[in-house]
Amino acid sequence: MKIVVTGGAGFIGSHLVERLLQAGHQVGTLDNLSTGRIVFLTNDQYKHNHTLVQGSVTDRALLEKLMDQCDVVFHLAAMLGVKNTVENPLQIIESNIDGTRNVLEMAYKKHVKVIFSSTSEIYGKNQTLPFQESSDRVLGPTSIHRWCYATAKALDEHLCFAYADKGLPVTIVRYFNAYGPRQSSSQYGQVVPRFITAALKNEPIEVYGEGTQSRCFTFIDDTVSGTVSAMEPKANGLAFNIGSDTPITIYDLAHLIARSVGSSSPIVKVPYDKAYGPGYEDMPARMPDLSRSKSILGYAPTVSLQDGLQRTIAWYRDHLN
Ligand SMILES: NC(=O)c1ccc[n+]([C@@H]2O[C@H](COP(=O)([O-])OP(=O)(O)OC[C@H]3O[C@@H](n4cnc5c(N)ncnc54)[C@H](O)[C@@H]3O)[C@@H](O)[C@H]2O)c1
């Protein structure tokens, strides 16, 4: 198949492109390289059946041209990260909403299947666990920027469902905390690379808040498997939770990483307002219900946190500088 991946030079995108090429597809990557890196796409396997177009999903003419040549578009291009969300709300809102609207409009025009990368953030601080795809979204007030990423992604999802009603084949995948090689440790403060980098340097590992908040960390291979399985026509018109359903607290994660690295880093607690500014709210726990993904996509995460962290740590050891 001919496939376009927006955001294909990023963390998840570059692993996805790799998997699609391995499966024999012809892939065009569209990326503005704001956080993505060309170096992720320079292995020998990218020489054949792959083109990298440097450009933005806000360029409608470029999108239309790319859609002319493809059967499926995976739309991952986005600005993300909690730190980014609280510091650059306008960019988060505009880039997420404008880009997705363009992708959907052009895909509809050309009848190209869309797989949209959404997030577990959209469930907000709902504490009825595990989250089913039909669970309520519970968000804080609009005066708190922390919620704008979740709101923008949720509006994107509404657009997806509205286009699905008009006949567009579209599937939403909601990722739960992906981690693995190539995730940025500096750009927007994702927790796994931040902890690994500190541990490797024997610097303090900073846990924000009390560290009792829990998350389900998903190794990148499992994130990509779920994303690829969403190409199936039976997935059209639906949203799917994609991730691990084994939670760990952030404090325990810090200990596990320090131990796995063999680090002497102390683990220190940093109040939320010091990390993200006043008024920051966090959700105490997040966990997916995977029943729908299992029954329709045949999806099940396969990599344990211990194995995934070992593979991730090995990559950071090689790439820290
Ligand atoms: N990493 C996670 O745990 C996670 C969790 C939930 C959802 N997601 C979603 O998955 C997708 C990929 O995230 P990631 O972790 O790989 O982040 P990333 O920053 O590594 O990848 C995003 C990519 O999009 C590109 N990009 C940004 N704006 C663009 C634009 N206007 N036009 C073209 N390219 C643009 C960036 O250069 C980058 O390569 C995003 O949509 C994100 O919201 C990620």
The ligand as an SDF file (V2000), in Angstrom:
LIG
                    3D

 44 48  0  0  0  0  0  0  0  0999 V2000
    4.4780    9.6870   23.2790 N   0  0  0  0  0  0  0  0  0  0  0  0
    3.3520    9.3720   23.9010 C   0  0  0  0  0  0  0  0  0  0  0  0
    3.3470    8.7230   24.9460 O   0  0  0  0  0  0  0  0  0  0  0  0
    2.0180    9.7990   23.3260 C   0  0  0  0  0  0  0  0  0  0  0  0
    0.8830    9.5910   24.1160 C   0  0  0  0  0  0  0  0  0  0  0  0
   -0.3380    9.9440   23.5920 C   0  0  0  0  0  0  0  0  0  0  0  0
   -0.4410   10.4590   22.3150 C   0  0  0  0  0  0  0  0  0  0  0  0
    0.6810   10.6730   21.5680 N   0  0  0  0  0  0  0  0  0  0  0  0
    0.5050   11.2080   20.2160 C   0  0  0  0  0  0  0  0  0  0  0  0
    1.3340   10.4860   19.3230 O   0  0  0  0  0  0  0  0  0  0  0  0
    1.7970   11.3410   18.2880 C   0  0  0  0  0  0  0  0  0  0  0  0
    3.3090   11.2360   18.1690 C   0  0  0  0  0  0  0  0  0  0  0  0
    3.9230   11.6250   19.3920 O   0  0  0  0  0  0  0  0  0  0  0  0
    5.4760   11.4060   19.7010 P   0  0  0  0  0  0  0  0  0  0  0  0
    5.5810   11.0070   21.1150 O   0  0  0  0  0  0  0  0  0  0  0  0
    6.0870   10.5790   18.6450 O   0  0  0  0  0  0  0  0  0  0  0  0
    6.0060   12.9110   19.6280 O   0  0  0  0  0  0  0  0  0  0  0  0
    7.1430   13.5650   18.7040 P   0  0  0  0  0  0  0  0  0  0  0  0
    7.2510   15.0070   19.1050 O   0  0  0  0  0  0  0  0  0  0  0  0
    8.3780   12.7400   18.7660 O   0  0  0  0  0  0  0  0  0  0  0  0
    6.5150   13.4500   17.2610 O   0  0  0  0  0  0  0  0  0  0  0  0
    5.6990   14.4360   16.6770 C   0  0  0  0  0  0  0  0  0  0  0  0
    6.2310   14.6730   15.2880 C   0  0  0  0  0  0  0  0  0  0  0  0
    5.3790   15.6000   14.6180 O   0  0  0  0  0  0  0  0  0  0  0  0
    6.1950   16.5560   13.9570 C   0  0  0  0  0  0  0  0  0  0  0  0
    5.3730   17.7540   13.7950 N   0  0  0  0  0  0  0  0  0  0  0  0
    4.9450   18.6040   14.7560 C   0  0  0  0  0  0  0  0  0  0  0  0
    4.1780   19.5720   14.2190 N   0  0  0  0  0  0  0  0  0  0  0  0
    4.1270   19.3170   12.8770 C   0  0  0  0  0  0  0  0  0  0  0  0
    3.5090   19.9520   11.7850 C   0  0  0  0  0  0  0  0  0  0  0  0
    2.7730   21.0630   11.9500 N   0  0  0  0  0  0  0  0  0  0  0  0
    3.6510   19.4110   10.5520 N   0  0  0  0  0  0  0  0  0  0  0  0
    4.3900   18.2960   10.3620 C   0  0  0  0  0  0  0  0  0  0  0  0
    5.0220   17.6610   11.3620 N   0  0  0  0  0  0  0  0  0  0  0  0
    4.8950   18.1600   12.6140 C   0  0  0  0  0  0  0  0  0  0  0  0
    7.4170   16.7210   14.8300 C   0  0  0  0  0  0  0  0  0  0  0  0
    8.5430   17.2560   14.1520 O   0  0  0  0  0  0  0  0  0  0  0  0
    7.6310   15.2830   15.2800 C   0  0  0  0  0  0  0  0  0  0  0  0
    8.4460   14.5800   14.3520 O   0  0  0  0  0  0  0  0  0  0  0  0
    1.2770   12.7400   18.6400 C   0  0  0  0  0  0  0  0  0  0  0  0
    0.1000   12.9690   17.9060 O   0  0  0  0  0  0  0  0  0  0  0  0
    0.9630   12.6510   20.1130 C   0  0  0  0  0  0  0  0  0  0  0  0
   -0.0260   13.5580   20.4930 O   0  0  0  0  0  0  0  0  0  0  0  0
    1.9120   10.3550   22.0600 C   0  0  0  0  0  0  0  0  0  0  0  0
  1  2  1  0
  2  3  2  0
  2  4  1  0
  4  5  1  0
  4 44  2  0
  5  6  2  0
  6  7  1  0
  7  8  2  0
  8  9  1  0
  8 44  1  0
  9 10  1  0
  9 42  1  0
 10 11  1  0
 11 12  1  0
 11 40  1  0
 12 13  1  0
 13 14  1  0
 14 15  2  0
 14 16  1  0
 14 17  1  0
 17 18  1  0
 18 19  2  0
 18 20  1  0
 18 21  1  0
 21 22  1  0
 22 23  1  0
 23 24  1  0
 23 38  1  0
 24 25  1  0
 25 26  1  0
 25 36  1  0
 26 27  1  0
 26 35  1  0
 27 28  2  0
 28 29  1  0
 29 30  1  0
 29 35  2  0
 30 31  1  0
 30 32  2  0
 32 33  1  0
 33 34  2  0
 34 35  1  0
 36 37  1  0
 36 38  1  0
 38 39  1  0
 40 41  1  0
 40 42  1  0
 42 43  1  0
M  CHG  2   8   1  16  -1
M  END
$$$$
